[in-house]
Amino acid sequence: MRAMILTQQKRVEELPLTQTEMEAPRAGRGEVRVKVSVCAVCRTDLHIIEGDLAPHKMPVIPGHQIVGRVDETGDGAMRLGVGRRIGIGWLQHVDGTCRFCRQARPADIGSAP
């Protein structure tokens, strides 16, 4: 797969991203792999690229708002089948304890008064 990778934080003007060909990840248990059609880079990504925010790990592939199609399913992944078009937001995991999670609404985190 082709990806833009950040290995060292720098100002965007210094062109810190490198286009790289890499092996596509495999879908793990209960996961799906998505062939990305479009991906947005938001201000949070720019903060990480430029060093305003510390990344959790390096290298980083920026972009976390995605639309694509499921092209592989892992064992136990039953809800989304191969070929299904999906959108993915930034939220990967929640711990299920806040009032939004308990109401099955983790996407609402931060939008309540």
FENGIMO-V222503 format. One line per field, one symbol per residue. phi: phi as a letter, one per 30 degrees, with the letter a starting at -180 (. if undefined). A space follows every 50 residues. Layout:
phi=???
This chain:
phi=.cbccccbdadeddhdcbdbcbdddcddeicbccddcbbcccddeddded jdbdddabdccdjbbbbabdcabdeidcdccejddbcbcddcbbcicddd ddchbdddeicdd
